[in-house]
């Protein structure tokens, strides 16, 4: 109890500390946004590469302000990703004083794993899922009934399309972190997760159907990793359970 007792502070001090952390986060986002806006065209050029490789050389905008707002959105999305480590650090600095030493050791790996898993999911979407989806969707171009059917994607629609993939896959890859945190908090147990495996597989395919185009290839690219990540979470929980059991046994021996 002394660990938490030493960090106790009046409510007003906590609110002041929270405000200070939020101001740091806002400042980080603002600086990152300024930098990202400077490189917004380069970032969009990177995001549009899958479309170019799919054979589509033209994007259009039908509203005068659409191209500008797309540039602002690109800058904001990039700023959020650039500033995430600082935001996560500020959140940790605010929460950590209220945690026991064991809780800090247990929570820190999850915080470190979050950006890594999100980046892995976004990379899989960019390099594999998006090209497959574009190949499928642009395959409808051509002559149909004597009429030339040509794809002319709007710049705003394409940005929404690729961001849906990047964030969808990135968040999906955080599944092990979420499940292990729920188990650590005592909300679910490993036995419950094992018994719910069949429902988790159905949910994985349902999520993939919502987040990806209707082609089976893109859906499998998300559903299969989700299923694998669910199993990885079960394995991770099994290891943490054994570790906690060993630590509890050692404490009993010491107290005895």
C-alpha positions in Angstrom: 0.0 0.0 0.0 2.9 2.4 0.6 3.6 2.6 -3.2 0.2 4.2 -3.8 0.1 6.1 -0.5 3.2 7.9 -1.4 1.7 9.1 -4.7 -1.7 10.2 -3.3 -2.7 13.8 -4.1 -5.8 15.9 -3.8 -8.4 15.8 -6.6 -7.4 19.3 -7.7 -3.8 18.3 -8.1 -4.9 15.3 -10.3 -7.0 17.6 -12.4 -4.1 20.0 -12.8 -1.9 17.1 -13.8 -4.5 15.9 -16.3 -4.7 19.3 -17.9 -0.9 19.5 -18.2 -0.8 16.1 -19.8 -3.6 17.0 -22.2 -1.8 20.3 -23.2 1.3 18.3 -24.0 -0.7 15.9 -26.2 -2.4 18.8 -28.0 1.0 20.5 -28.5 2.4 17.3 -29.9 -0.5 16.9 -32.3 -0.2 20.5 -33.4 3.5 20.3 -34.1 3.1 17.0 -35.9 0.2 18.4 -37.9 2.3 21.4 -39.0 5.1 19.0 -40.1 2.7 16.6 -41.8 0.9 19.4 -43.7 4.3 20.4 -45.2 4.8 16.9 -46.4 1.0 16.2 -47.1 1.5 15.9 -50.9 4.4 13.4 -50.4 2.3 11.4 -48.0 -0.6 11.3 -50.3 1.8 10.3 -53.1 2.8 7.3 -51.0 -0.8 6.4 -50.2 -1.8 6.5 -53.9 0.9 4.1 -55.0 -1.4 1.0 -54.7 -3.8 2.7 -57.1 -1.1 3.5 -59.6 0.2 -0.1 -59.5 -3.3 -1.3 -60.1 -3.3 0.6 -63.4 -5.3 3.7 -62.4 -3.4 6.8 -63.4 -6.1 9.5 -62.7 -8.0 10.6 -59.6 -10.5 13.4 -59.8 -12.2 15.9 -57.5 -15.7 17.2 -58.3 -15.9 19.9 -55.6 -13.5 22.9 -55.6 -12.5 22.5 -51.9 -12.3 18.7 -52.0 -8.5 18.5 -52.8 -7.7 21.0 -50.0 -9.7 19.1 -47.4 -8.1 15.8 -48.5 -4.7 17.4 -47.9 -5.9 18.5 -44.4 -7.2 15.0 -43.7 -3.9 13.4 -44.8 -2.0 15.9 -42.5 -4.3 15.1 -39.6 -4.0 11.3 -40.0 -0.2 11.5 -40.3 -0.1 13.8 -37.3 -2.0 11.4 -35.1 0.3 8.5 -36.0 3.5 10.7 -35.5 2.3 12.0 -32.1 1.0 8.6 -30.8 4.2 7.7 -29.0 4.1 11.1 -27.1 0.3 10.7 -26.4 0.9 7.2 -25.1 3.8 8.4 -22.9 1.7 11.2 -21.4 -1.1 8.8 -20.7 1.4 6.4 -19.0 2.9 9.3 -17.0 -0.6 10.2 -15.7 -1.7 6.7 -14.9 1.5 5.1 -13.6 1.6 6.8 -10.2 -1.7 5.1 -9.3 -0.4 1.6 -10.1 1.5 -0.9 -8.0 4.9 -1.9 -9.2 3.6 -5.2 -10.4 0.8 -3.6 -12.3 3.3 -1.2 -14.0 5.4 -4.2 -15.1 2.3 -6.0 -16.4 0.9 -3.0 -18.3 4.1 -1.6 -19.9 4.6 -4.4 -22.4 1.1 -3.9 -23.7 1.7 -0.2 -24.3 5.0 -1.0 -26.1 3.3 -3.7 -28.2 0.4 -1.5 -29.3 2.2 0.7 -32.0 4.1 -2.4 -33.2 1.0 -4.5 -33.8 -0.9 -1.5 -35.3 2.0 -0.9 -37.7 2.1 -4.5 -38.7 -1.7 -4.5 -39.5 -1.5 -1.3 -41.5 1.5 -2.6 -43.4 -0.3 -5.7 -44.3 -3.3 -3.7 -45.5 -1.1 -1.3 -47.6 1.1 -3.9 -49.3 -1.3 -6.9 -49.6 -5.0 -6.2 -48.9 -5.4 -2.9 -50.7 -3.7 -4.0 -53.9 -5.9 -7.2 -54.0 -9.1 -5.1 -53.3 -8.2 -2.6 -56.0 -7.5 -5.3 -58.5 -10.9 -6.8 -57.8 -12.8 -3.5 -57.9 -11.1 -2.0 -60.9 -11.7 -5.3 -62.8 -15.2 -4.0 -63.5 -13.8 -1.4 -65.9 -14.1 -2.1 -69.6 -16.7 -2.3 -72.4 -20.1 -3.5 -71.2 -23.0 -3.7 -73.6 -21.1 -1.5 -76.1 -20.5 1.2 -73.5 -17.0 2.0 -72.1 -17.1 1.7 -68.4 -14.1 3.5 -66.9 -13.2 4.0 -63.2 -12.6 7.6 -62.2 -12.1 7.5 -58.4 -12.6 10.8 -56.5 -9.6 11.8 -54.4 -11.7 12.0 -51.3 -13.3 8.6 -51.8 -9.9 7.0 -52.4 -8.5 8.5 -49.2 -11.5 7.2 -47.2 -11.1 3.8 -48.9 -7.4 3.3 -48.0 -7.8 4.8 -44.5 -10.6 2.3 -43.8 -8.2 -0.4 -44.7 -5.2 0.9 -42.8 -7.1 1.7 -39.6 -9.3 -1.4 -39.9 -6.3 -3.8 -40.2 -4.3 -1.8 -37.6 -7.0 -1.9 -35.0 -7.7 -5.6 -35.8 -4.1 -6.5 -35.0 -4.5 -5.1 -31.5 -6.8 -8.0 -30.6 -4.2 -9.9 -28.5 -3.5 -6.7 -26.5 -7.2 -6.2 -25.8 -7.9 -9.8 -24.8 -4.8 -10.0 -22.6 -5.8 -6.8 -20.9 -9.4 -8.0 -20.3 -8.0 -11.2 -18.8 -5.5 -9.3 -16.7 -8.4 -7.1 -15.4 -10.4 -10.2 -14.5 -13.2 -9.5 -16.9 -12.7 -12.7 -18.9 -10.7 -15.9 -18.2 -8.7 -18.1 -20.5 -11.3 -20.9 -20.2 -14.0 -18.6 -21.3 -12.0 -17.4 -24.3 -11.2 -21.1 -25.3 -14.9 -22.0 -25.1 -15.8 -19.0 -27.2 -13.3 -19.8 -29.9 -16.0 -20.9 -32.5 -17.9 -17.6 -31.9 -14.6 -15.7 -32.3 -14.0 -17.2 -35.7 -17.5 -16.3 -36.9 -16.9 -12.8 -35.5 -13.6 -12.5 -37.3 -15.3 -13.3 -40.7 -18.1 -10.9 -39.9 -15.6 -8.1 -39.1 -13.7 -8.9 -42.3 -16.9 -8.7 -44.3 -17.7 -5.2 -42.9 -14.2 -3.8 -43.3 -13.2 -5.1 -46.7 -14.7 -5.2 -50.2 -17.0 -8.1 -51.1 -14.2 -10.2 -52.7 -13.3 -13.3 -50.8 -9.6 -12.7 -51.0 -9.6 -9.5 -49.1 -12.0 -10.9 -46.5 -9.7 -13.9 -45.9 -6.7 -11.6 -45.6 -8.3 -10.1 -42.5 -10.3 -13.0 -41.1 -7.4 -15.5 -41.1 -4.9 -13.1 -39.2 -7.7 -12.3 -36.8 -8.2 -16.0 -36.0 -4.4 -16.5 -35.6 -4.1 -13.4 -33.4 -6.9 -14.8 -31.2 -5.0 -18.0 -30.8 -1.8 -16.1 -30.0 -3.7 -14.2 -27.3 -4.7 -17.5 -25.7 -1.1 -18.7 -25.8 0.1 -15.4 -24.3 -2.5 -15.6 -21.5 -1.5 -19.2 -20.8 2.2 -18.0 -20.3 1.1 -15.1 -18.1 -1.1 -17.4 -16.0 1.9 -19.7 -15.3 4.1 -16.8 -14.5 1.6 -15.4 -12.0 1.2 -18.9 -10.4 4.9 -19.2 -10.0 5.1 -15.7 -8.4 2.2 -16.5 -6.1 4.0 -19.8 -5.0 7.2 -17.9 -4.3 5.4 -15.3 -2.2 3.7 -18.1 -0.2 7.1 -19.7 0.5 8.6 -16.4 1.6 5.6 -15.6 3.9 5.7 -19.2 5.2 
